[in-house]
Amino acid sequence: MTECASDFGDFTLAVAVPTEDGVPAGIGPRRSALDAVLVQAVVAAGAELHERATVAALVQDGVRVRGARVRTLKGGAA
């Protein structure tokens, strides 16, 4: 991403995104692409994937989060 623009109807505000050595300071991947990459990585690392579920509670080990308790759309625990 080398430019960011916001359309306010009457005018558009566009600004250049700063770069360092030709590398942009920000990137904006599409959620569909980013989510797919993240899912593949966490499943490959051994995490269980529960799609269409919500987090009911975090499972902690001291201050570190090591998991989550989830509920399915039907209300059951997964």
SETORFI-834125 format. One record per residue (C-alpha): x, y, z; residue in three letters; residue number from 1. Coordinates in steps of 0.2 Angstrom, whole numbers, plus 5000, padded with zeros to 4 digits. Example, Ala and Ser with C-alpha at 12.3 -4.5 7.8 and 13.67 -1.06 7.14 Angstrom:
BEGIN
+------+------+------+------+-----+
:    X :    Y :    Z : rest :  nr :
+------+------+------+------+-----+
: 5062 : 4978 : 5039 :  ala :   1 :
: 5068 : 4995 : 5036 :  ser :   2 :
+------+------+------+------+-----+
***
This chain:
BEGIN
+------+------+------+------+-----+
:    X :    Y :    Z : rest :  nr :
+------+------+------+------+-----+
: 5000 : 5000 : 5000 :  met :   1 :
: 5008 : 5016 : 4995 :  thr :   2 :
: 4993 : 5028 : 4996 :  glu :   3 :
: 4977 : 5029 : 5007 :  cys :   4 :
: 4962 : 5038 : 5002 :  ala :   5 :
: 4945 : 5042 : 5010 :  ser :   6 :
: 4930 : 5048 : 5000 :  asp :   7 :
: 4920 : 5061 : 5010 :  phe :   8 :
: 4907 : 5064 : 4996 :  gly :   9 :
: 4911 : 5082 : 4992 :  asp :  10 :
: 4930 : 5078 : 4992 :  phe :  11 :
: 4943 : 5064 : 4993 :  thr :  12 :
: 4957 : 5065 : 5005 :  leu :  13 :
: 4972 : 5056 : 4999 :  ala :  14 :
: 4989 : 5054 : 5007 :  val :  15 :
: 5005 : 5045 : 5003 :  ala :  16 :
: 5010 : 5030 : 5015 :  val :  17 :
: 5028 : 5033 : 5020 :  pro :  18 :
: 5041 : 5020 : 5015 :  thr :  19 :
: 5058 : 5015 : 5021 :  glu :  20 :
: 5070 : 5008 : 5008 :  asp :  21 :
: 5055 : 5006 : 4996 :  gly :  22 :
: 5045 : 4995 : 5009 :  val :  23 :
: 5028 : 5003 : 5014 :  pro :  24 :
: 5025 : 5007 : 5032 :  ala :  25 :
: 5008 : 4998 : 5031 :  gly :  26 :
: 5000 : 4984 : 5022 :  ile :  27 :
: 4981 : 4981 : 5020 :  gly :  28 :
: 4978 : 4962 : 5015 :  pro :  29 :
: 4960 : 4957 : 5012 :  arg :  30 :
: 4952 : 4948 : 5027 :  arg :  31 :
: 4948 : 4933 : 5016 :  ser :  32 :
: 4966 : 4931 : 5012 :  ala :  33 :
: 4973 : 4935 : 5029 :  leu :  34 :
: 4960 : 4924 : 5038 :  asp :  35 :
: 4964 : 4909 : 5027 :  ala :  36 :
: 4983 : 4911 : 5030 :  val :  37 :
: 4980 : 4912 : 5049 :  leu :  38 :
: 4969 : 4897 : 5049 :  val :  39 :
: 4982 : 4886 : 5040 :  gln :  40 :
: 4996 : 4892 : 5051 :  ala :  41 :
: 4987 : 4889 : 5068 :  val :  42 :
: 4980 : 4872 : 5062 :  val :  43 :
: 4997 : 4867 : 5056 :  ala :  44 :
: 5004 : 4872 : 5073 :  ala :  45 :
: 4992 : 4860 : 5082 :  gly :  46 :
: 4977 : 4871 : 5087 :  ala :  47 :
: 4959 : 4865 : 5086 :  glu :  48 :
: 4948 : 4875 : 5074 :  leu :  49 :
: 4930 : 4878 : 5079 :  his :  50 :
: 4921 : 4887 : 5065 :  glu :  51 :
: 4905 : 4897 : 5068 :  arg :  52 :
: 4908 : 4896 : 5087 :  ala :  53 :
: 4910 : 4910 : 5100 :  thr :  54 :
: 4922 : 4912 : 5114 :  val :  55 :
: 4914 : 4909 : 5131 :  ala :  56 :
: 4930 : 4911 : 5141 :  ala :  57 :
: 4949 : 4911 : 5140 :  leu :  58 :
: 4959 : 4897 : 5148 :  val :  59 :
: 4974 : 4905 : 5156 :  gln :  60 :
: 4990 : 4899 : 5164 :  asp :  61 :
: 4995 : 4913 : 5175 :  gly :  62 :
: 4995 : 4928 : 5164 :  val :  63 :
: 4996 : 4918 : 5148 :  arg :  64 :
: 4981 : 4913 : 5137 :  val :  65 :
: 4983 : 4895 : 5132 :  arg :  66 :
: 4966 : 4891 : 5125 :  gly :  67 :
: 4948 : 4896 : 5125 :  ala :  68 :
: 4931 : 4888 : 5129 :  arg :  69 :
: 4919 : 4890 : 5115 :  val :  70 :
: 4901 : 4888 : 5111 :  arg :  71 :
: 4893 : 4882 : 5095 :  thr :  72 :
: 4879 : 4891 : 5087 :  leu :  73 :
: 4867 : 4878 : 5094 :  lys :  74 :
: 4873 : 4883 : 5112 :  gly :  75 :
: 4884 : 4867 : 5115 :  gly :  76 :
: 4901 : 4867 : 5121 :  ala :  77 :
: 4915 : 4863 : 5108 :  ala :  78 :
+------+------+------+------+-----+
***
